[in-house]
Amino acid sequence: MPDNLTIRAGGDTATTTGVISTGEMLTKALARSQYDVFTFRTNPAEIKGGQAMFQVRMGNHPILSQGSYLDILVAYDEESLKVQGKDLKPDGLAIFDSDAFFPDDNYAKRSYGVPMTSIAAKESGTKKAKNMVAVGVVGEFLGLPIQSVRDIVREQFLHKPQAVIDSNIKSMEAGWAWALKNSCSRDFLVKPRQLKTVKLVMSGNEAMAAGAVHAGCRYYAGYPITPASEILEFMEKELPKFDGVTIQTEDEIAAVTSCIGASFAGAKAMTATSGPGLSLMMEALGLASMLELPIVIVDCQRGGPSTGMPTKTEQSDLFGAVYGSHGEAPRVVLAPANVKDCFFGMIKAFNIAEKYQIPVIMLSDQSLSQRTQTFTRPKLEAVEIWNRARHLEPAADGHEYLRYRITENSVSPMAIPGESAETYVATGLEHNERGDPNYTPANHFRMMSKRHKKLERISREKGFTRRFGDEHAKVGILSWGSTEGPIEGAIRKANQLGYEVAALQVKMLHPLPDEEIRHFLGSVEHVIVPEINFTGQFAHMLRARYMVPVISLNKCAGVPFTPEEIFGKIEEVIARK
């Protein structure tokens, strides 16, 4: 009996509806059946048409990556079978719609041609419900409780008339019955875990939005852009429940500048975008830095440059996030590693922004943003929330209020309009401690030093790295973002084979957590830096900062690393020694 399986559904959205919802419903059913899940999806960039794919890996243990090869493939058309069939394991199973096509070649040793279209038409009166038939077939193969799958289908169509709900349940049940009658295989049963803790199943975007709300975000402004739009949709629905405000603006410039205004007025504010939108926000990012106002910007990276590949993943905005500005505008750049990290990482982003009065960028990516994972429900009462230093009382002894007073920690208490009797002018011009424009050389140096000294203190904040692997490793991996899961899977395999390998996951990319990185670099002989980009941007930063000859492993294909790709590089480096 296997302990994990990987299932994928694929098809052309021009001829098949519900490719993504097939995977979403199976994911929910698996999560409620006590399995850990890890999903990966790609949508076509076209408004109509193009191949879509949804993959879910499930198991009775923590799942670290989307996996490399498929146990089950649901192909709604022949193109998806040709394209995705090469990823099937030798003993994998292909399920295809025999009403739509019948393959000439053998794409799998085991295959089932299911008349999905005709079953759907008979049970629900529309061929659009053939994805419900597929859900029933796969659910039966996996041994899921049928009542659980019924509940999931009911929830999926909760906003529809009862007749639509009933017809889709009938289509699912018909697929289930077909599988019972025609399948003789029980190779796809994975024993579920008996969990004592409550598990959540969320996407990266949902987790970031939920984390922001818990951190105290009460103003959100955004413009729809793939793959960040789900954050806007979540905030539109949920933030008003917490007396917050969500605004869909006319563009990204309006979004970020309104966040700056909201922060000036005392609110915790954020926006989310992708690479093209972040480019538009750069001038305003400098303004937030100059004004020393806390805001949070989420960048869900996608393939670039320009419009690039809107629905594919990449880690190519790092240089833009760290260095993108005219002048030298300090900001903090964080990068979550998994869906749980998205939740807690957003709380850390707001905490850093508020404590140091500085803009913070969260670098996610399409894979992580739209991935669904299970994680233990957090104990929110134990999560620390930081708030900005406020100036509430009038200045004593006739001393005037200095908004940008030079202090030991470079942070000056803020007077909030309507909350404090003191006022100040917030200008993008270089200013003195009072806030008045001042262009003298001495003043410019003092204020630049004040703003940049914050980064020195932030680099010493703890909790922004994670080390795993062999304690006495000779080969090290320095990683960031969504590459963590495949790396951890590869290292577990390497350690089992006796290879001394470890990794340091870096979750703060600017400023870099110097102490932890230097200690890690000093403990290993060779360092691999895997990145989902073409030029190895993080590797460049490490070479420039630490003068070390790191080994780049770059993948620029719009899809994440697999554990096998990371393991192959580990073996290559060990063979060189």
C-alpha positions as CSV (number, residue, x, y, z in Angstrom):
1,M,0.0,0.0,0.0
2,P,1.6,3.4,-1.0
3,D,1.9,6.2,1.5
4,N,1.4,9.0,-1.1
5,L,-0.1,9.4,-4.6
6,T,0.0,12.2,-7.3
7,I,-3.1,12.8,-9.3
8,R,-3.4,15.3,-12.2
9,A,-6.4,16.5,-14.3
10,G,-5.8,18.2,-17.7
11,G,-7.7,19.5,-20.6
12,D,-8.4,22.4,-23.0
13,T,-10.6,25.0,-21.4
14,A,-12.2,25.8,-24.8
15,T,-13.8,22.3,-24.9
16,T,-13.9,21.2,-21.2
17,T,-15.2,23.1,-18.3
18,G,-14.1,22.3,-14.8
19,V,-10.5,21.1,-15.2
20,I,-9.4,23.2,-12.2
21,S,-12.6,22.5,-10.2
22,T,-11.9,18.7,-10.6
23,G,-8.7,19.1,-8.7
24,E,-10.1,21.6,-6.2
25,M,-12.9,19.2,-5.2
26,L,-10.6,16.2,-5.0
27,T,-8.2,18.2,-2.8
28,K,-11.0,19.2,-0.4
29,A,-12.3,15.6,-0.2
30,L,-8.8,14.3,0.5
31,A,-8.0,16.9,3.1
32,R,-11.3,16.1,4.9
33,S,-10.4,12.4,4.8
34,Q,-7.3,13.1,7.0
35,Y,-4.7,13.2,4.2
36,D,-2.0,15.9,3.8
37,V,-2.3,17.6,0.4
38,F,0.0,19.7,-1.8
39,T,-1.3,21.1,-5.1
40,F,0.0,22.7,-8.2
41,R,-1.9,24.3,-11.1
42,T,-1.4,26.1,-14.3
43,N,-4.1,28.0,-16.2
44,P,-3.9,29.1,-19.8
45,A,-3.0,32.8,-20.3
46,E,-5.7,33.1,-23.0
47,I,-9.2,34.4,-22.0
48,K,-10.7,31.3,-23.7
49,G,-9.0,28.1,-24.7
50,G,-5.6,26.6,-23.9
51,Q,-4.5,23.7,-21.8
52,A,-5.1,23.8,-18.0
53,M,-3.8,21.4,-15.4
54,F,-4.4,20.8,-11.7
55,Q,-2.2,18.4,-9.8
56,V,-2.7,17.2,-6.2
57,R,-0.3,15.1,-4.3
58,M,-1.8,13.4,-1.2
59,G,-0.4,11.2,1.5
60,N,-0.5,10.1,5.1
61,H,2.6,12.1,6.0
62,P,3.6,15.8,5.4
63,I,3.9,16.4,1.7
64,L,6.8,18.7,0.8
65,S,6.5,19.1,-3.0
66,Q,4.2,18.6,-5.9
67,G,6.1,15.4,-6.8
68,S,7.7,14.4,-10.1
69,Y,5.7,11.6,-11.6
70,L,2.0,10.8,-11.8
71,D,0.1,7.9,-10.4
72,I,-3.2,8.9,-11.9
73,L,-3.9,11.1,-14.9
74,V,-7.4,12.3,-15.9
75,A,-7.2,13.5,-19.5
76,Y,-10.3,15.3,-20.9
77,D,-8.8,15.5,-24.4
78,E,-6.1,13.8,-26.5
79,E,-3.7,16.7,-26.3
80,S,-3.6,16.6,-22.5
81,L,-3.0,12.8,-22.7
82,K,-0.1,13.4,-25.1
83,V,1.4,16.3,-23.1
84,Q,0.8,14.9,-19.6
85,G,1.1,11.2,-20.3
86,K,4.9,11.3,-20.4
87,D,4.8,12.1,-16.6
88,L,2.9,8.9,-15.7
89,K,4.8,6.3,-13.7
90,P,5.4,3.0,-15.5
91,D,2.5,1.5,-13.4
92,G,0.5,4.6,-13.5
93,L,-3.2,4.9,-14.5
94,A,-4.6,7.0,-17.3
95,I,-8.4,7.8,-17.2
96,F,-9.7,9.5,-20.4
97,D,-13.1,10.6,-21.8
98,S,-13.8,7.8,-24.4
99,D,-16.7,9.9,-25.8
100,A,-14.2,12.6,-26.8
101,F,-11.4,10.5,-28.2
102,F,-9.8,7.1,-28.1
103,P,-5.9,7.2,-28.2
104,D,-4.2,5.4,-31.1
105,D,-1.0,4.9,-29.0
106,N,-0.5,3.3,-25.6
107,Y,0.3,6.2,-23.3
108,A,0.0,4.1,-20.2
109,K,0.1,0.4,-19.4
110,R,-3.2,0.8,-17.5
111,S,-6.0,3.0,-18.8
112,Y,-9.7,3.3,-18.5
113,G,-11.8,4.9,-21.2
114,V,-14.7,6.3,-19.3
115,P,-17.7,7.7,-21.3
116,M,-17.8,10.8,-19.3
117,T,-19.7,13.0,-21.7
118,S,-22.5,10.6,-22.3
119,I,-22.8,9.7,-18.6
120,A,-23.0,13.4,-17.7
121,A,-25.5,14.1,-20.5
122,K,-27.8,11.3,-19.2
123,E,-27.6,12.2,-15.5
124,S,-27.6,16.0,-15.6
125,G,-28.7,16.9,-19.1
126,T,-25.4,18.6,-20.0
127,K,-22.0,17.4,-21.0
128,K,-20.4,20.2,-18.9
129,A,-20.9,17.9,-15.9
130,K,-18.3,15.4,-17.2
131,N,-15.8,16.7,-14.6
132,M,-18.3,15.5,-11.9
133,V,-18.2,12.0,-13.5
134,A,-14.4,12.1,-13.3
135,V,-14.5,13.2,-9.6
136,G,-16.7,10.2,-8.9
137,V,-14.4,7.8,-10.8
138,V,-11.2,9.0,-9.1
139,G,-12.9,9.2,-5.7
140,E,-13.9,5.6,-5.9
141,F,-10.4,4.5,-7.0
142,L,-8.9,6.3,-4.0
143,G,-11.4,4.8,-1.6
144,L,-12.8,8.1,-0.4
145,P,-16.1,8.2,1.6
146,I,-18.8,8.9,-1.0
147,Q,-20.8,11.1,1.5
148,S,-17.7,13.3,1.9
149,V,-17.5,13.7,-1.9
150,R,-21.2,14.5,-2.1
151,D,-20.8,17.2,0.5
152,I,-17.9,18.7,-1.5
153,V,-20.0,18.8,-4.7
154,R,-22.9,20.4,-2.8
155,E,-20.6,23.1,-1.4
156,Q,-19.0,23.7,-4.9
157,F,-22.5,24.6,-6.3
158,L,-24.0,26.1,-3.1
159,H,-24.8,29.4,-4.9
160,K,-26.7,27.5,-7.7
161,P,-30.3,26.4,-7.8
162,Q,-31.1,23.1,-6.0
163,A,-31.7,21.4,-9.3
164,V,-28.2,22.1,-10.5
165,I,-26.7,20.8,-7.2
166,D,-28.7,17.6,-7.5
167,S,-27.8,17.0,-11.2
168,N,-24.1,17.4,-10.4
169,I,-24.3,15.0,-7.5
170,K,-26.1,12.5,-9.7
171,S,-23.3,12.8,-12.3
172,M,-20.6,12.2,-9.6
173,E,-22.5,9.2,-8.3
174,A,-22.8,7.8,-11.8
175,G,-19.0,8.1,-12.2
176,W,-18.6,6.4,-8.9
177,A,-20.9,3.5,-10.0
178,W,-19.1,3.1,-13.2
179,A,-15.8,2.8,-11.3
180,L,-17.3,0.2,-9.0
181,K,-18.5,-1.9,-11.9
182,N,-15.4,-1.6,-14.2
183,S,-12.4,-1.3,-11.9
184,C,-10.7,-4.3,-10.4
185,S,-7.6,-2.3,-9.1
186,R,-7.0,-1.4,-5.5
187,D,-3.5,-0.1,-6.0
188,F,-4.5,3.5,-5.2
189,L,-5.6,3.1,-1.6
190,V,-3.6,5.2,0.9
191,K,-4.3,4.6,4.6
192,P,-5.4,8.0,6.1
193,R,-3.9,9.3,9.3
194,Q,-5.8,9.6,12.6
195,L,-5.1,13.2,13.4
196,K,-5.8,14.8,16.8
197,T,-5.1,18.4,15.6
198,V,-7.3,20.5,13.3
199,K,-5.9,20.9,9.8
200,L,-6.5,23.8,7.6
201,V,-6.4,23.6,3.8
202,M,-5.6,26.9,2.1
203,S,-3.9,28.4,-0.9
204,G,-0.9,30.6,-0.5
205,N,-2.9,33.7,-1.5
206,E,-5.6,32.9,1.0
207,A,-3.1,32.3,3.7
208,M,-1.3,35.6,3.0
209,A,-4.6,37.5,3.1
210,A,-5.7,35.8,6.3
211,G,-2.3,36.5,7.9
212,A,-2.6,40.2,7.0
213,V,-6.1,40.4,8.5
214,H,-4.8,38.8,11.8
215,A,-1.8,41.2,11.8
216,G,-4.3,44.1,11.9
217,C,-4.5,45.1,8.2
218,R,-7.6,47.2,7.9
219,Y,-7.0,48.9,4.5
220,Y,-6.4,47.0,1.2
221,A,-6.2,48.5,-2.2
222,G,-5.5,46.5,-5.3
223,Y,-5.9,46.1,-9.1
224,P,-6.7,42.6,-10.5
225,I,-3.6,40.9,-11.9
226,T,-2.7,37.2,-12.3
227,P,-1.6,35.5,-10.0
228,A,-2.4,37.9,-7.2
229,S,-6.1,38.5,-7.9
230,E,-7.3,36.0,-5.3
231,I,-5.9,38.2,-2.5
232,L,-8.1,41.1,-3.7
233,E,-11.1,38.8,-3.9
234,F,-10.5,37.5,-0.4
235,M,-10.1,41.0,1.0
236,E,-13.3,42.2,-0.7
237,K,-15.2,39.4,1.0
238,E,-13.5,39.2,4.4
239,L,-12.0,42.5,5.4
240,P,-15.3,44.4,5.9
241,K,-16.2,41.8,8.6
242,F,-13.3,43.2,10.6
243,D,-14.3,46.9,10.1
244,G,-11.7,47.1,7.3
245,V,-11.9,48.7,3.8
246,T,-11.1,47.1,0.4
247,I,-10.9,49.2,-2.7
248,Q,-10.3,48.0,-6.3
249,T,-8.4,50.9,-7.8
250,E,-8.0,52.0,-11.4
251,D,-4.3,50.8,-11.5
252,E,-1.4,49.8,-9.4
253,I,-0.1,53.3,-8.9
254,A,-3.4,54.3,-7.3
255,A,-3.4,51.2,-5.2
256,V,0.0,51.8,-3.6
257,T,-0.4,55.5,-3.2
258,S,-3.7,55.1,-1.5
259,C,-2.0,52.6,0.9
260,I,0.5,55.3,1.7
261,G,-2.3,57.7,2.5
262,A,-4.1,55.1,4.7
263,S,-0.8,54.5,6.5
264,F,-0.3,58.2,7.1
265,A,-3.8,58.2,8.6
266,G,-2.8,55.5,11.0
267,A,-4.1,52.3,9.3
268,K,-2.2,49.1,8.6
269,A,-2.3,49.0,4.8
270,M,-1.3,46.6,2.0
271,T,-1.6,45.9,-1.7
272,A,-0.8,42.9,-3.8
273,T,0.3,42.6,-7.4
274,S,2.7,40.8,-9.8
275,G,5.9,41.9,-11.6
276,P,4.3,44.4,-14.0
277,G,2.4,46.0,-11.2
278,L,5.4,46.2,-9.0
279,S,7.3,48.1,-11.7
280,L,4.5,50.7,-11.7
281,M,4.8,51.0,-7.9
282,M,8.5,51.8,-7.8
283,E,8.2,55.6,-7.6
284,A,5.6,55.4,-4.8
285,L,7.8,52.8,-3.0
286,G,10.5,55.5,-2.8
287,L,7.9,57.9,-1.4
288,A,7.0,55.4,1.4
289,S,10.6,55.0,2.2
290,M,11.2,58.8,2.3
291,L,8.1,59.3,4.5
292,E,9.1,56.4,6.7
293,L,5.6,55.0,6.5
294,P,4.8,51.3,7.0
295,I,3.1,49.6,4.1
296,V,3.2,46.0,2.8
297,I,3.3,45.0,-0.9
298,V,2.9,41.4,-2.0
299,D,4.5,40.5,-5.3
300,C,3.2,37.2,-6.7
301,Q,5.9,36.6,-9.2
302,R,5.2,35.2,-12.7
303,G,7.2,34.5,-15.8
304,G,8.6,37.7,-17.4
305,P,9.7,40.1,-18.7
306,S,6.9,42.4,-19.9
307,T,3.6,40.6,-19.9
308,G,5.6,37.4,-20.0
309,M,3.8,34.2,-18.8
310,P,1.0,35.4,-16.5
311,T,0.0,31.9,-15.4
312,K,3.5,30.4,-14.9
313,T,5.8,30.6,-12.0
314,E,9.2,32.3,-11.7
315,Q,11.5,33.9,-9.1
316,S,12.8,36.7,-11.3
317,D,11.6,39.9,-9.5
318,L,14.3,39.7,-6.7
319,F,16.6,42.4,-8.1
320,G,13.6,44.6,-8.8
321,A,12.3,44.2,-5.2
322,V,15.6,44.8,-3.6
323,Y,17.1,47.5,-5.8
324,G,14.3,48.9,-7.9
325,S,14.1,52.6,-7.2
326,H,15.5,56.0,-8.2
327,G,17.9,57.0,-5.5
328,E,18.5,54.7,-2.6
329,A,15.2,53.9,-1.0
330,P,15.5,51.3,1.9
331,R,12.9,48.6,2.1
332,V,12.6,45.1,3.5
333,V,12.1,42.0,1.2
334,L,10.7,38.8,2.7
335,A,10.0,35.5,1.0
336,P,7.7,32.8,2.4
337,A,8.6,29.1,1.7
338,N,5.2,27.3,2.0
339,V,1.5,28.0,2.6
340,K,1.9,28.0,6.4
341,D,4.8,30.4,6.0
342,C,2.5,32.7,3.9
343,F,0.2,33.1,6.9
344,F,2.9,33.7,9.5
345,G,5.2,35.5,7.1
346,M,2.5,38.2,6.5
347,I,2.3,38.8,10.2
348,K,6.1,39.2,10.3
349,A,5.9,41.5,7.3
350,F,3.4,43.8,9.1
351,N,5.4,43.6,12.4
352,I,8.6,44.7,10.7
353,A,6.9,47.4,8.7
354,E,5.2,48.8,11.8
355,K,8.2,48.5,14.2
356,Y,10.7,50.1,11.8
357,Q,8.3,52.4,9.8
358,I,9.5,51.0,6.5
359,P,7.9,49.5,3.4
360,V,8.0,45.6,3.2
361,I,7.7,43.5,0.0
362,M,6.6,39.9,0.3
363,L,7.9,37.9,-2.7
364,S,5.6,35.0,-3.4
365,D,5.3,33.3,-6.8
366,Q,2.6,31.7,-9.0
367,S,3.3,28.2,-7.7
368,L,3.1,29.2,-4.1
369,S,0.3,31.7,-4.4
370,Q,-2.1,29.3,-6.1
371,R,-0.8,26.1,-4.4
372,T,-3.1,24.5,-1.8
373,Q,-1.5,22.8,1.3
374,T,-2.7,21.5,4.6
375,F,-1.2,22.7,7.8
376,T,-2.0,22.6,11.5
377,R,-4.4,25.3,12.6
378,P,-2.3,28.0,14.3
379,K,-2.8,29.1,17.9
380,L,-3.5,32.7,17.2
381,E,-3.3,33.8,20.8
382,A,0.4,32.9,20.9
383,V,1.2,35.1,17.8
384,E,2.8,38.4,18.7
385,I,1.5,41.5,16.9
386,W,3.6,44.7,16.8
387,N,2.3,48.2,16.3
388,R,4.0,51.5,15.3
389,A,5.3,53.9,17.9
390,R,2.8,56.7,18.1
391,H,3.2,60.3,19.4
392,L,0.1,61.0,21.4
393,E,1.0,63.7,23.9
394,P,1.9,67.3,23.2
395,A,5.6,68.1,23.2
396,A,6.7,69.0,26.8
397,D,8.5,72.1,28.0
398,G,7.9,74.0,24.8
399,H,9.9,71.5,22.7
400,E,8.5,71.1,19.2
401,Y,7.4,67.8,17.8
402,L,10.0,66.4,15.4
403,R,8.4,63.7,13.2
404,Y,11.8,62.6,11.9
405,R,13.8,63.0,15.1
406,I,17.2,61.2,15.1
407,T,16.9,58.5,17.7
408,E,19.1,55.6,18.8
409,N,17.1,53.0,16.9
410,S,16.3,55.4,13.9
411,V,12.6,55.1,14.6
412,S,10.6,58.3,15.4
413,P,7.1,58.2,17.0
414,M,4.4,59.1,14.5
415,A,1.7,61.7,15.1
416,I,-1.6,60.4,13.6
417,P,-3.9,63.1,12.2
418,G,-7.0,63.5,14.5
419,E,-5.3,61.4,17.2
420,S,-2.6,63.8,18.2
421,A,-2.5,67.5,18.7
422,E,0.8,67.6,16.8
423,T,1.0,67.8,13.0
424,Y,3.7,67.5,10.4
425,V,4.2,67.9,6.7
426,A,4.8,64.6,4.9
427,T,6.8,65.4,1.8
428,G,8.7,63.4,-0.8
429,L,11.4,66.1,-0.8
430,E,14.4,65.6,1.4
431,H,13.5,67.1,4.8
432,N,14.9,67.8,8.2
433,E,13.8,66.3,11.5
434,R,10.7,68.6,11.5
435,G,9.7,67.5,8.0
436,D,10.5,70.8,6.3
437,P,12.3,70.5,2.9
438,N,16.1,70.8,3.4
439,Y,18.7,70.1,0.7
440,T,21.9,70.8,2.5
441,P,24.7,68.2,2.2
442,A,24.9,67.6,5.9
443,N,21.2,67.2,6.4
444,H,20.8,64.8,3.4
445,F,23.6,62.6,4.8
446,R,22.0,62.6,8.3
447,M,18.6,61.6,7.0
448,M,19.9,59.0,4.6
449,S,21.9,57.5,7.5
450,K,18.7,57.5,9.7
451,R,16.7,55.6,7.1
452,H,19.4,53.1,6.2
453,K,20.5,52.3,9.8
454,K,17.1,50.6,10.2
455,L,18.3,47.9,7.9
456,E,21.3,47.1,10.2
457,R,18.9,46.5,13.1
458,I,16.4,44.5,10.9
459,S,19.2,42.2,9.7
460,R,19.6,41.1,13.3
461,E,16.0,40.1,13.8
462,K,15.6,36.4,14.5
463,G,13.3,33.9,12.9
464,F,14.1,34.6,9.2
465,T,16.1,31.4,8.4
466,R,15.5,27.7,8.7
467,R,18.3,25.1,8.7
468,F,17.6,21.4,7.9
469,G,19.5,18.3,6.9
470,D,22.8,16.8,8.1
471,E,24.3,18.5,11.1
472,H,27.9,17.9,9.7
473,A,27.1,18.7,6.1
474,K,29.9,19.2,3.6
475,V,27.5,20.3,0.8
476,G,25.1,23.1,1.6
477,I,22.1,24.6,-0.2
478,L,21.1,28.2,0.2
479,S,17.5,28.7,-0.9
480,W,14.6,31.1,-0.9
481,G,10.9,31.0,-1.6
482,S,8.9,28.1,-2.9
483,T,12.0,26.0,-3.7
484,E,12.1,24.8,0.0
485,G,9.9,21.8,-0.4
486,P,11.7,20.1,-3.4
487,I,15.0,20.8,-1.7
488,E,13.9,19.2,1.6
489,G,12.7,16.2,-0.3
490,A,16.0,15.9,-2.1
491,I,18.0,16.3,1.1
492,R,16.1,13.6,2.8
493,K,16.9,11.2,0.0
494,A,20.6,12.3,0.0
495,N,20.9,11.9,3.8
496,Q,19.3,8.4,3.6
497,L,22.1,7.5,1.1
498,G,24.7,8.7,3.5
499,Y,25.4,12.1,1.8
500,E,26.2,14.9,4.2
501,V,24.0,17.7,2.9
502,A,22.1,20.5,4.6
503,A,20.1,23.6,3.6
504,L,19.5,27.1,4.9
505,Q,16.2,28.5,3.8
506,V,16.5,32.3,3.8
507,K,13.2,34.1,4.4
508,M,14.6,37.7,4.5
509,L,16.3,38.6,1.3
510,H,17.0,42.3,2.1
511,P,18.6,43.0,4.4
512,L,20.2,39.5,4.6
513,P,20.4,37.8,8.0
514,D,24.2,38.1,8.0
515,E,25.0,36.1,11.2
516,E,23.0,33.0,10.2
517,I,24.3,33.0,6.6
518,R,27.9,33.6,7.5
519,H,27.7,30.7,10.0
520,F,26.2,28.4,7.4
521,L,28.7,29.3,4.7
522,G,31.6,28.7,7.2
523,S,30.2,25.2,8.0
524,V,30.1,23.7,4.5
525,E,32.6,23.2,1.7
526,H,30.3,23.7,-1.3
527,V,27.1,25.8,-1.7
528,I,24.4,25.2,-4.3
529,V,21.8,28.0,-4.9
530,P,18.7,26.7,-6.7
531,E,16.5,29.4,-8.3
532,I,13.5,29.5,-10.7
533,N,15.0,32.2,-12.9
534,F,17.5,32.5,-15.7
535,T,20.3,34.6,-14.3
536,G,20.7,33.3,-10.7
537,Q,19.8,36.6,-8.9
538,F,20.2,35.4,-5.4
539,A,23.5,33.7,-6.3
540,H,24.7,37.1,-7.6
541,M,23.7,38.7,-4.3
542,L,25.5,36.1,-2.2
543,R,28.7,36.3,-4.3
544,A,28.7,40.1,-4.0
545,R,28.0,40.2,-0.3
546,Y,30.1,37.2,0.9
547,M,32.7,36.7,-1.8
548,V,32.0,33.0,-2.0
549,P,32.0,30.8,-5.2
550,V,28.4,29.5,-5.0
551,I,27.1,27.0,-7.5
552,S,24.0,28.2,-9.4
553,L,21.2,25.8,-10.3
554,N,18.7,27.8,-12.5
555,K,15.4,26.6,-13.9
556,C,13.5,28.9,-16.2
557,A,10.6,26.9,-17.6
558,G,7.5,28.3,-15.8
559,V,7.3,25.3,-13.5
560,P,8.8,24.5,-10.0
561,F,11.8,22.3,-9.3
562,T,11.3,18.6,-8.7
563,P,13.1,16.8,-5.9
564,E,14.9,14.7,-8.5
565,E,16.4,17.8,-10.2
566,I,17.8,19.1,-6.9
567,F,19.1,15.6,-6.0
568,G,20.8,15.3,-9.4
569,K,22.7,18.5,-8.7
570,I,23.7,17.3,-5.2
571,E,25.2,14.1,-6.7
572,E,27.0,16.1,-9.4
573,V,28.6,18.3,-6.8
574,I,29.6,15.4,-4.6
575,A,31.1,13.6,-7.6
576,R,33.3,16.7,-8.3
577,K,34.9,16.6,-4.8
